[in-house]
Amino acid sequence: MAEKKMGVMLRPKRQVTLPRKICEQLGIGPGDVLELTVEDATLIARPRKNVALEALKEIQQAFQRSGITEEELQKAGHRVREEIARERSRAKA
């Protein structure tokens, strides 16, 4: 699909209005947060929800590669919380 370039104007308070078609393509609307980055003098705006979903996918893939099950992870987390609680109670005494 060929990309059509659209121009936007930077307003005096450094604000930009995104064209409706762009918002629709990104699935964003008023109130959504965009993550802005600059790469090689190019401004990249990505919906933060997409960034979070990508991070979650990376975490899921890392767990799949590790071979750790969800149950093992939960048990390990429980053990660590118990250890921290014991250490805190000793420090108060």
N, C-alpha and C positions, 0 to 999 in steps of 0.2 A: 504494500500500500504506500503510495507516494505521500510524503509529508508536505503539507502546505504551511509555509511560514507565515506567522502573524506577528505584527508589531504591536507593542504596548508602550505607553508613555509613562515615564517615571514622574510622579507628581511632586509638588514642592515638599511634602512631608515624607518623601521616599516611598510612596505607596504605588502599587500597581494593581490594575483591575484585569483579572484573567478573563479571556473570552469564554462565553458559555460553552462553546464546542469543546474547548480544552478541558473545562471542568467536567463535562459529561464523559469525555474519554478517560479521565482519571478517576471518575466516580467520586468526586468531592463536591462539597457545597459549603455554604456559609458556616463558619464555626470550626471547620476541619483545620487541622494543623499541618503545615508543610515543613519538611526538613530541607534546608537550603545548603548546598555545598558548591564550591568553586573548584573546577578541575580544568587546568590549562586555559584559563581565562574564559571558561564557559560556566554559566550559572545553571545549576541542576536543582530543580524543585521536585521533591517526591513526597507524596502523602505519607505522613508519619505512620498511619495504620499499616501501610505496605511495608515500611521499614521494620515495624514490630513483627509482622507476619514472616518476613524473610529471616529475621533473627530466630524466631521460634522454629522455623524449618531447619536452620543450621543446628540448633540445639538438639532437635529430634534426630537428625542425621548423625550427630556425634554420639548420642546414646545408642543408636542402632549399631554403629561401628564398634562401640566399646563392649557390647554384649551384656551390659548391665540391664536387668529387668527393672520395671517400675517398682515392683515390690521390694527388690533389694535396695533400691534408692531410698524408698520410704523408710525402710528399717534402719538404714545408715543415718538418715536424717534424724530419726527418733533417738538413736543412740547418742548422736552428737548433742542434741538438745538436752538430754538427760545429763550428759557430762558437764555441759555449760551450767546447768541449774545447780549441780553439786558443787562446782567450783565457786559459783556466786555465793552459795550458802556458807561455804567454808571461809570465804573472804569476809563475810559479815560477822562471823563468830570471833 
